[in-house]
């Protein structure tokens, strides 16, 4: 795998991420590094939410949907999701499922890695984001 192969990077990241989280207890997964900050569980839930949103955006771009893409406020998404009430294993499984769908769609060309999308101010470049974990 190379960093230039986004599908391979996306596919490998879930195992790396799950491996990092596997050693945490439920109590550890509820910890926050500071008051008012997200717990580990909330971060994992946020990863799954963001994966869904970015996959939807990539699909719209691949389908040449010219409707401007709205933003989203991740801080508004976390409280109603009640991620802290779910098990860490369930949150990791959810992220795995969503990522597997993204990888499948990307590998089959259902969504694209790079393209442009319209905004109210004209077209902007969109790149399917891949972040290395190592």
C-alpha positions as CSV (number, residue, x, y, z in Angstrom):
1,X,0.0,0.0,0.0
2,X,1.2,3.5,-0.8
3,X,-0.2,6.8,0.3
4,X,-1.0,7.4,-3.4
5,X,-3.6,4.7,-3.3
6,X,-6.5,6.2,-1.3
7,X,-8.6,3.0,-1.4
8,X,-5.9,1.0,0.2
9,X,-5.2,3.6,2.8
10,X,-8.9,3.8,3.6
11,X,-9.2,0.1,3.9
12,X,-6.1,-0.3,6.2
13,X,-7.0,2.6,8.5
14,X,-10.0,0.8,10.1
15,X,-7.8,-2.1,11.4
16,X,-5.2,0.4,12.6
17,X,-7.9,2.5,14.3
18,X,-9.6,-0.6,15.9
19,X,-6.3,-1.9,17.1
20,X,-5.6,1.4,18.9
21,X,-9.0,1.4,20.5
22,X,-9.1,-2.4,21.3
23,X,-7.1,-2.0,24.5
24,X,-9.4,0.6,26.1
25,X,-11.9,-0.3,28.8
26,X,-15.4,1.2,28.7
27,X,-14.3,3.5,31.6
28,X,-11.2,4.7,29.6
29,X,-13.4,5.2,26.5
30,X,-15.6,7.7,28.5
31,X,-12.6,9.8,29.5
32,X,-12.1,13.3,28.2
33,X,-8.8,15.1,28.0
34,X,-10.4,18.3,29.4
35,X,-13.8,19.4,30.6
36,X,-16.2,20.1,27.7
37,X,-14.2,18.0,25.3
38,X,-15.4,14.9,23.6
39,X,-14.9,11.4,25.1
40,X,-13.1,8.7,23.2
41,X,-16.5,7.2,22.4
42,X,-17.7,10.5,21.0
43,X,-14.6,10.8,18.8
44,X,-15.2,7.3,17.4
45,X,-18.9,8.1,16.8
46,X,-17.8,11.4,15.2
47,X,-15.6,9.4,12.8
48,X,-18.5,7.2,11.7
49,X,-20.8,10.3,11.3
50,X,-18.2,12.1,9.3
51,X,-17.5,9.0,7.1
52,X,-21.3,9.0,6.3
53,X,-21.4,12.7,5.5
54,X,-18.2,12.6,3.3
55,X,-19.4,9.5,1.5
56,X,-22.7,11.2,0.7
57,X,-20.8,14.2,-0.5
58,X,-18.5,12.1,-2.7
59,X,-21.6,10.3,-4.2
60,X,-23.3,13.6,-5.0
61,X,-20.1,14.8,-6.7
62,X,-19.7,11.5,-8.7
63,X,-23.3,11.9,-9.8
64,X,-22.7,15.4,-11.0
65,X,-25.2,16.9,-8.6
66,X,-24.7,20.6,-8.9
67,X,-26.5,21.5,-5.7
68,X,-24.1,23.3,-3.4
69,X,-23.0,21.0,-0.5
70,X,-24.0,22.3,2.9
71,X,-21.6,22.3,5.8
72,X,-22.3,20.5,9.1
73,X,-21.6,21.4,12.7
74,X,-20.0,18.3,14.2
75,X,-20.4,19.8,17.7
76,X,-24.2,19.9,17.2
77,X,-24.2,16.2,16.0
78,X,-22.5,14.7,19.0
79,X,-24.9,15.4,21.9
80,X,-28.1,13.9,20.4
81,X,-26.1,10.8,19.2
82,X,-25.5,9.8,22.8
83,X,-22.3,7.9,21.8
84,X,-21.3,7.6,25.5
85,X,-24.4,5.3,26.0
86,X,-23.2,2.8,23.4
87,X,-20.4,0.3,23.9
88,X,-17.0,1.0,22.4
89,X,-17.3,-2.3,20.5
90,X,-20.6,-1.2,19.0
91,X,-19.1,2.2,17.9
92,X,-16.0,0.5,16.4
93,X,-18.3,-1.9,14.5
94,X,-20.4,1.0,13.2
95,X,-17.3,2.8,12.0
96,X,-16.1,-0.5,10.4
97,X,-19.4,-0.9,8.6
98,X,-19.5,2.7,7.3
99,X,-15.8,2.6,6.2
100,X,-16.3,-0.8,4.4
101,X,-19.1,0.8,2.4
102,X,-16.9,3.8,1.6
103,X,-14.0,1.5,0.5
104,X,-16.4,-0.6,-1.6
105,X,-17.9,2.5,-3.3
106,X,-14.4,4.0,-4.0
107,X,-12.9,0.7,-5.3
108,X,-15.8,0.3,-7.7
109,X,-15.8,3.9,-8.9
110,X,-19.2,4.7,-7.4
111,X,-17.6,7.7,-5.7
112,X,-14.6,9.6,-6.9
113,X,-11.4,10.7,-5.2
114,X,-11.1,14.1,-6.8
115,X,-13.5,16.3,-8.6
116,X,-15.1,19.7,-8.4
117,X,-18.3,20.7,-6.8
118,X,-20.4,23.9,-7.1
119,X,-20.7,26.3,-4.3
120,X,-22.5,29.6,-4.1
121,X,-19.2,31.3,-5.0
122,X,-18.4,29.0,-8.0
123,X,-16.7,25.7,-8.3
124,X,-14.3,24.4,-5.7
125,X,-11.9,21.5,-5.8
126,X,-12.9,18.5,-3.7
127,X,-10.5,15.8,-2.7
128,X,-11.5,12.6,-1.0
129,X,-9.6,13.0,2.3
130,X,-7.2,10.3,3.4
131,X,-5.3,10.7,6.6
132,X,-2.4,8.4,7.5
133,X,-2.5,7.2,11.1
134,X,1.2,6.3,11.4
